Every structure is written in structure tokens, then in C-alpha cells.
Amino acid sequence: MTEQPEQTGRTGSATTAPATTGPGPDPLDTALRLVRAQTAVVKRFDAGLSGLHGVSLADFTMLLHLSQAPGGRMRRVDLAEALGLTASGVTRGLAPLERIGLVTRETAARDARVAYAALTPTGHERLAEMLYTARQVAADHFAAEQWSAEDLSRLSTLLTRLGGTAPGQRLG
């Protein structure tokens, strides 16, 4: 039986290196590659969207969720759940969008404790422009010279398995 070498972490405590999973791909390496790829994609979208529209990918995503909701509005708690954020995270994210007139805060007629985020008419117009830019960024990122239709379809399927948007929820 061979002994695993000890590794020392930043705290100075010794830990035993985990056993590898065998000759196949390393799940940790795969996960870290996915994180790096996501970071690269976010940077590209942030650059394109902020340069032309003054919003980040996170802002764009919030606006997109609102646009796809019935009546262009969602309860803030539902928006937080859809985005995987906390309620305070959504509040912080919506504040600048409210200040520039893309989103407004609405209260429920029956319960003043319930707050909605609603896309304004200006928000709808600006989102249409942002969608055009986002589509260009995506097309550049997944250029046909590097990505076949099969590649994109397979990647989409794999990302859905990881919790991405379900098929059929296409952008309008």
C-alpha cells in the first residue's frame, strides 16, 4: 500500500491528497475549466454590453428575466430565485437600473409587503438594443469557424444537464 503525500494548506495544517478517480477525466479539473470558461464568457459580454449600453451581463440578465415574465414584472423574491441571488442581491442589482429608468418598483395592490420589479417602456426599448449586442457577442464567441452547429447543440445539452436554461426557453 502506497502512502499519499501530505500537503500543507495556508493554515499550516496537513491534509491528505484525495485519491484520483482513475484514468478518466478529473471532475475537479473539468469543474475548474468550466469556471474559467464562464469567466471568459462573462468578460466578453460585460465588455460588449457596458461599452455600448452601460450595463453588465448581470444587469442584462435581470432585464431579460423581467421581459420574459408575464406583464414584464416579477416579484423581487421570484427574480432573486430565478437568478440564484439573495433578495438583497437583487435589490442592489436593481437599484442602478431603477435610477436610469429601465426598471421601476411596484407594490402589490392587495399586499403592500410584496414588491415587484417591472420593466419600464424605456427598459423594453433599451433591452431590444442590448439583445442585438448580446447576440453579436455570442455569435463572435461561437464563430462558425471554431464551433459547428453540432458542437453548439451538444454544449447546450450538457449545460442544461448542469442546470442551465431548459430547452424551449429561447430568447425572443
ABEGO torsion letter per residue (X at the ends): XBBBBBBBBAAGBBBBBBBBAEABBBAAAAAAAAAAAAAAAAAAAAAAAAAAAGBBAAAAAAAAAAAABBGGBBBAAAAAAAAGBBAAAAAAAAAAAAAAGABBBBBBAABAABBBBBBBAAAAAAAAAAAAAAAAAAAAAABAAABBAAAAAAAAAAAAAAGBBBBGBBBX
